[in-house]
Amino acid sequence: MEEDTTPREKDKHGADWYRTLVEEVNDLATVVDSDGTITYVSPAVTRVLGYDPDDLIGHEGYEFVHPEDRERNADALETVLSDPSESKTVEVRFRHADGSWRWIESTMRNRLDDDIIDGILLSSRDITERKEYEAEARELAEEYEALLNNVEDAIFLINVEKREESVRFEFERLSPSYERQTGITTEDVQGQTPRDVFGEEQGAELEANYHRCVNVGEPISYQEALRVDEGARFWQTKLAPVVNDGEITRLIGITRNVTERVERERQLRQQNARLEEFASVVSHDLRNPLNVAQGRATLLDEQVESDHLKPLVRALDRMEAIVEDTLTLARQGDTISETESVSLTDLVGKCWGTVDTEDANIEIVDEMTFEGDPDRLRHVFENLFRNAVEHGGSDVTVRVGCHDEQGIYVEDDGSGIPVEKRDEVFEPGHSSARGGTGFGLTIVKRIVEAHGWELSITDGTDGGARFEIEMAKQKDFA
């Protein structure tokens, strides 16, 4: 026959059961009285906060709470004391046994009427990692907002929704810069597809690039035509996927209005085409009759004595030189697309051998190699050597060497170039030498700048002219 369990034994059994429960669960259980004094702490406090329970019992909980959080903690305690039916959750920083602060989330419940607990029960857990993550997320969000609101390039965000056999792209947000440049706002496009916003044809072209980015799973760059207004028709866009749990959920686009650049490039292509047409006319339609005239004048000079023939031959030869220089100038272009390693000694030797230098001398002071277009650089050195002989005399000495480790100099010991005339000599048609075409130094400057270098004139070591080619700003052709 079973013995009846007395109320006292039942209470003792319940207390033991509850104590066992709170001691085994991961959450930290704490009981404080109405004054906030700690009357009980579960063993989990050692794992969570590094204390032995006896270190805390008998102390006021506020002693361990961060000063900035004590008022919030007191308000929560006051709430559950004034209304026993209400629980209150509060997040505070609690001092760890090692002196650091840990974020604790505590839910308070009034159990003063419970004979076993007889106090305010706090169920707490360590949320330090979560708070640190939230702080990092807020910081990133603030940086993201600052970037979105201040960057000059237009930014747009596209949501990617994968369905069974298709992908749906929807505009999520536009940056203020995008709105300013296009007149389209986030409110206008949010939740809509590119086809909804830009029409079937343009929308399909946009979505084709979005699909390409999703398929390759990495950033892509492209130029697209998107007519917003007359001032914004061509855009250079970079699109990058955002991956969450292995799935692309969003596309971030950064785009720049390049309409002016595209129009300028188109105009340059048209100008280059007309220039090539002009060069072709000069090369064939003008050079052919010029060669005939030179030949007839030479034959006539051999058959007839006349004071007019030699000036006529010289004039025709000058016309041929002008034609050659004009063609060279017209066909140099603005940029160098392909380069190779060039030996300064080899280049100078070849160029010196093709110029009528009479009794002039050449000194190659330094040897160096550099990246350039050797065919076009021959025009540079041939013209510089010819210029030195024309202005310095038939016995001039020309030196070539390294300038500041990243450049080349060509100097002579001739009469030099006055400071006030150093800008003029690069202008087309300028020449101080009798019979010169005036295009030589213009050609030199064009080719040097096409390499991404800089050309300047100063005094030579022995008083002549010194041309310095600065390669520090050489373009990266890789």
FENUR-V496824 format. One record per pair of residues at least 4 apart in sequence whose C-alpha atoms are under 8 Angstrom apart, sorted by the first residue. I is the first residue (numbers start at 1). J is the second residue. Records with the same first field share a line. If there is no record, write none. Layout:
I: J ; J
//
This chain:
5: 9 ; 10
6: 10
7: 11
8: 12
9: 13
10: 14
11: 15 ; 116
12: 16
13: 17
14: 18
15: 19 ; 116
16: 20
17: 21
18: 22
19: 23
20: 24
21: 25
22: 27 ; 28 ; 29 ; 42
23: 42 ; 43 ; 44
24: 44
25: 44
26: 44
27: 44 ; 123 ; 124 ; 125
28: 41 ; 42 ; 43 ; 44 ; 45 ; 48 ; 122 ; 123 ; 124 ; 125
29: 41 ; 42 ; 44 ; 121 ; 122 ; 123 ; 124
30: 38 ; 39 ; 40 ; 41 ; 42 ; 121 ; 122 ; 123 ; 124
31: 38 ; 39 ; 40 ; 41 ; 117 ; 119 ; 120 ; 121 ; 122
32: 36 ; 37 ; 38 ; 39 ; 40 ; 61 ; 119 ; 120 ; 121
33: 37 ; 38 ; 39 ; 112 ; 118 ; 119 ; 120
34: 81 ; 119 ; 120
35: 60
36: 60 ; 61 ; 62
37: 57 ; 58 ; 59 ; 60 ; 61
38: 56 ; 57 ; 58 ; 59 ; 60 ; 61
39: 57 ; 58
40: 53 ; 57
41: 45 ; 53 ; 56 ; 57
42: 53
43: 47 ; 52 ; 53
44: 48
45: 49 ; 50 ; 51 ; 52 ; 53
46: 50 ; 51 ; 52 ; 53
47: 51
48: 125 ; 126
49: 95 ; 96 ; 97 ; 102
50: 96 ; 97 ; 98
51: 55 ; 56 ; 96 ; 97
52: 56
53: 57
59: 63
60: 64
61: 65
62: 70
64: 94 ; 95
65: 69 ; 70 ; 92 ; 93 ; 94 ; 95
66: 70 ; 92 ; 93 ; 94 ; 95 ; 101
69: 73 ; 92 ; 93
70: 74 ; 92
71: 75
72: 76 ; 90 ; 92
73: 77 ; 90 ; 91 ; 92
74: 78
75: 79
76: 80 ; 88 ; 89 ; 90 ; 108
77: 81 ; 88 ; 108
78: 82
79: 83 ; 86 ; 88
80: 84 ; 85 ; 86 ; 87 ; 88 ; 108 ; 109 ; 110
81: 110
84: 109 ; 110 ; 111
85: 110
86: 109 ; 110
87: 107 ; 108 ; 109 ; 110
88: 107 ; 108 ; 109
89: 105 ; 106 ; 107 ; 108
90: 105 ; 106 ; 107
91: 103 ; 104 ; 105 ; 106
92: 103 ; 104 ; 105
93: 101 ; 102 ; 103 ; 104
94: 101 ; 102 ; 103 ; 104
95: 99 ; 100 ; 101 ; 102
96: 100 ; 101 ; 102
102: 126 ; 127 ; 128
103: 126 ; 127 ; 128 ; 131
104: 124 ; 125 ; 126 ; 127 ; 128
105: 124 ; 125 ; 126 ; 127
106: 122 ; 123 ; 124 ; 125
107: 122 ; 123 ; 124
108: 120 ; 121 ; 122 ; 123
109: 120 ; 121 ; 122
110: 119 ; 120 ; 121
111: 117 ; 118 ; 119 ; 120 ; 121
112: 117 ; 118 ; 119 ; 120
113: 118 ; 119
114: 118 ; 119
117: 121
127: 131
128: 132
129: 133
130: 134
131: 135
132: 136
133: 137
134: 138
135: 139
136: 140
137: 141
138: 142
139: 143
140: 144
141: 145
142: 146
143: 147
144: 148
145: 149
146: 150
147: 151
148: 155 ; 175 ; 176
149: 175 ; 176 ; 177
150: 176 ; 177
151: 177
152: 177
153: 177 ; 178 ; 254 ; 255 ; 256
154: 174 ; 175 ; 176 ; 177 ; 178 ; 179 ; 181 ; 254 ; 255 ; 256
155: 174 ; 175 ; 177 ; 178 ; 252 ; 253 ; 254 ; 255
156: 171 ; 172 ; 173 ; 174 ; 175 ; 178 ; 252 ; 253 ; 254
157: 171 ; 172 ; 173 ; 174 ; 250 ; 251 ; 252 ; 253
158: 169 ; 170 ; 171 ; 172 ; 173 ; 250 ; 251 ; 252 ; 253
159: 169 ; 170 ; 171 ; 172 ; 249 ; 250 ; 251
160: 167 ; 168 ; 169 ; 170 ; 248 ; 249 ; 250 ; 251
161: 167 ; 168 ; 169 ; 249
162: 166 ; 167 ; 168
163: 167 ; 168
167: 211
168: 193
169: 193 ; 194 ; 207 ; 210
170: 190 ; 191 ; 192 ; 193 ; 194
171: 189 ; 190 ; 191 ; 192 ; 193 ; 194
172: 186 ; 189 ; 190 ; 191
173: 186 ; 189 ; 190
174: 178 ; 179 ; 185 ; 186
175: 179
176: 180
177: 181
178: 182 ; 183 ; 184
179: 183 ; 184 ; 185 ; 186
180: 184
181: 232
182: 228 ; 229 ; 232
184: 188 ; 189
185: 189
186: 190
189: 193 ; 197
192: 196 ; 197
193: 197 ; 203
194: 198 ; 199 ; 202 ; 203 ; 204 ; 206 ; 207
195: 199 ; 200 ; 201 ; 202 ; 203 ; 204
196: 200 ; 203
197: 203
198: 202 ; 203
199: 203
200: 204
201: 205
202: 206 ; 226
203: 207
204: 208
205: 209
206: 210
207: 211
208: 212
209: 213
210: 214 ; 239 ; 251
211: 215
212: 216
213: 217 ; 218 ; 219 ; 220 ; 239 ; 240 ; 241
214: 218 ; 241 ; 248
217: 241 ; 248
218: 240 ; 241
219: 238 ; 239 ; 240 ; 241
220: 238 ; 239 ; 240
221: 236 ; 237 ; 238 ; 239
222: 236 ; 237 ; 238
223: 234 ; 235 ; 236 ; 237
224: 234 ; 235 ; 236 ; 237
225: 233 ; 234 ; 235
226: 232 ; 233 ; 234 ; 235
227: 232 ; 233 ; 234
228: 232 ; 233
229: 233
231: 259 ; 260
232: 257 ; 258 ; 259
233: 257 ; 258 ; 259
234: 257 ; 258 ; 259 ; 262
235: 255 ; 256 ; 257 ; 258 ; 259
236: 255 ; 256 ; 257 ; 258
237: 253 ; 254 ; 255 ; 256
238: 253 ; 254 ; 255
239: 251 ; 252 ; 253 ; 254
240: 251 ; 252 ; 253
241: 248 ; 249 ; 250 ; 251 ; 252
242: 248 ; 249 ; 250 ; 251 ; 252
243: 247 ; 248 ; 249 ; 250
244: 248 ; 249
258: 262
259: 263
260: 264
261: 265
262: 266
263: 267
264: 268
265: 269
266: 270
267: 271
268: 272
269: 273
270: 274
271: 275
272: 276
273: 277
274: 278
275: 279 ; 330
276: 280 ; 330 ; 331
277: 281
278: 282
279: 283 ; 327 ; 330 ; 331
280: 284 ; 285
281: 285 ; 286
282: 286 ; 287 ; 323 ; 327
283: 287 ; 288 ; 323 ; 327
284: 288
285: 289
286: 290
287: 291 ; 320 ; 323
288: 292
289: 293
290: 294 ; 316 ; 319 ; 320
291: 295
292: 296
293: 297 ; 316
294: 298 ; 313 ; 316 ; 317
295: 299
296: 300
297: 301 ; 309 ; 312 ; 313
298: 302 ; 313
299: 303
300: 304 ; 309
301: 305 ; 306 ; 309 ; 310
305: 309
307: 311
308: 312
309: 313
310: 314
311: 315
312: 316
313: 317
314: 318
315: 319
316: 320
317: 321
318: 322 ; 435 ; 436 ; 437
319: 323
320: 324
321: 325 ; 437
322: 326 ; 437 ; 439
323: 327
324: 328
325: 329 ; 437 ; 439 ; 440 ; 443
326: 330 ; 439
327: 331
328: 332 ; 443
329: 439 ; 442 ; 443 ; 446
332: 376 ; 443 ; 446 ; 447
333: 450
334: 446 ; 447 ; 449 ; 450
335: 449 ; 450 ; 451 ; 452
336: 373 ; 450 ; 451
337: 477
338: 372 ; 373 ; 477
339: 371 ; 372 ; 373 ; 374 ; 477
340: 371 ; 372 ; 373 ; 374
341: 369 ; 370 ; 371 ; 372
342: 346 ; 347 ; 369 ; 370 ; 371 ; 372 ; 373 ; 374
343: 347 ; 367 ; 368 ; 369 ; 370
344: 348 ; 367 ; 368 ; 369 ; 370
345: 349 ; 364 ; 367 ; 368
346: 350
347: 351 ; 374 ; 378
348: 352 ; 381
349: 353
350: 354
351: 355 ; 378 ; 381 ; 382
352: 357 ; 362 ; 381 ; 382 ; 385
354: 382
355: 382 ; 385 ; 386
356: 386
357: 361 ; 385 ; 386 ; 389 ; 394
358: 394 ; 395
359: 394 ; 395 ; 396
360: 389 ; 393 ; 394 ; 395 ; 396 ; 397 ; 398
361: 395 ; 396 ; 397 ; 398
362: 397 ; 398 ; 399 ; 400
363: 397 ; 398 ; 399 ; 400
364: 399 ; 400 ; 401
365: 399 ; 400 ; 401 ; 402
366: 400 ; 401 ; 402
367: 401 ; 402
368: 402
372: 377 ; 451
373: 377
374: 378
375: 379
376: 380 ; 447
377: 381 ; 447 ; 448
378: 382
379: 383 ; 443 ; 444
380: 384 ; 443 ; 444 ; 447 ; 448
381: 385 ; 444
382: 386
383: 387 ; 440 ; 441 ; 444
384: 388 ; 410 ; 440 ; 441 ; 444
385: 389 ; 398
386: 390
387: 391 ; 440
388: 392 ; 393 ; 396 ; 398 ; 412 ; 414
389: 393 ; 394 ; 395 ; 396
390: 394 ; 433
391: 414 ; 415 ; 433
392: 396 ; 412 ; 413 ; 414 ; 415 ; 416 ; 464
393: 414
396: 412 ; 413 ; 414
397: 412 ; 413 ; 414
398: 410 ; 411 ; 412 ; 413
399: 409 ; 410 ; 411 ; 412
400: 408 ; 409 ; 410 ; 411
401: 408 ; 409 ; 410
402: 406 ; 407 ; 408 ; 409
403: 407 ; 408 ; 409 ; 468 ; 469 ; 470
406: 470 ; 471 ; 472
407: 468 ; 469 ; 470 ; 471 ; 472
408: 468 ; 469 ; 470 ; 471
409: 466 ; 467 ; 468 ; 469
410: 466 ; 467 ; 468
411: 460 ; 461 ; 464 ; 465 ; 466 ; 467
412: 416 ; 460 ; 462 ; 463 ; 464 ; 465 ; 466
413: 460 ; 461 ; 462 ; 463 ; 464 ; 465
414: 463 ; 464 ; 465
415: 463 ; 464 ; 465
416: 459 ; 460 ; 463 ; 464 ; 465 ; 466
417: 421 ; 422 ; 459 ; 464 ; 465
418: 422
419: 458
421: 425
422: 426 ; 457
423: 427
424: 430
425: 430 ; 431 ; 441 ; 442
426: 430 ; 441 ; 442 ; 445
427: 438 ; 439 ; 441 ; 442
428: 438 ; 439 ; 442
429: 437 ; 438 ; 439
430: 437 ; 438 ; 439
431: 436 ; 437 ; 438 ; 439
432: 436 ; 438
438: 442
439: 443
440: 444
441: 445
442: 446
443: 447
444: 448
445: 449 ; 455
446: 450
447: 451
448: 452 ; 453 ; 454 ; 455 ; 469
449: 453 ; 454 ; 455
451: 474 ; 475
452: 471 ; 473 ; 474 ; 475
453: 469 ; 470 ; 471 ; 472 ; 473 ; 474 ; 475
454: 469 ; 470 ; 471 ; 473
455: 467 ; 468 ; 469 ; 470
456: 467 ; 468 ; 469
457: 465 ; 466 ; 467 ; 468
458: 465 ; 466 ; 467 ; 468
459: 463 ; 464 ; 465 ; 466
460: 464 ; 465 ; 466
461: 466
//
